[in-house]
Amino acid sequence: MRAAVVVFSHAVKLEVRADLSCSTLLFFGVGPSGASPDEGVVEDLPLIDEKAVEQLTEGLISHYLPDLQRSKSALQELTQNQVVLLETLEQEISKFKECNSILDINALFSEAKHYHNKLVNIRNEMMMLHEKTSKLKKRALKLQQKRQKEELEREQQREKELEREKQLTAKPARRT
């Protein structure tokens, strides 16, 4: 038979649900009448001895209290372990973030090295082009001077030829 017993002791309300035998129910003043097992429980309470209530309360508390205290300490230990795990996890996450930032920094350095190499190549090409243009300017200047010299020589040659032709041209004799 299943029954509920409500025990009031020193302003503590304990509600116990358990399988109780008929003899136990008779001890509490609940008989096997046709009424519901919960009926009359509150009315029968004044018949219960205060000493018996105290003893039952102490027995119930002494029975469950060690298990509850062990459960409480186990829960506290689990909570502390959880806090430690969370802190460790946060540290690991920050390490991963640092690793990612280091990878980003490494990527930036490799990119900077790549662009530095490009700049060095461009500078070398510019120096080579400067040298080529300088050589071409010198060559152009020499060619221009050579051409001017050749033109001057041709002009002088023409003048000499004209002078020679003038001298070769027949001159009328003078009468004396």
Buried (B, 14 or more C-beta within 10 A) or exposed (E): EEBEBEBEBEEEEBEEEEEBEEEBBEEBBBEEEEEEBEEBBEEBBEEBEEEEBEEBBEEEEEEEEEEEEEEEEEEEEEEEEEEEEEEEEEEEEEEEEEEEEEEEEEEEEEEEEEEEEEEEEEEEEEEEEEEEEEEEEEEEEEEEEEEEEEEEEEEEEEEEEEEEEEEEEEEEEEEE
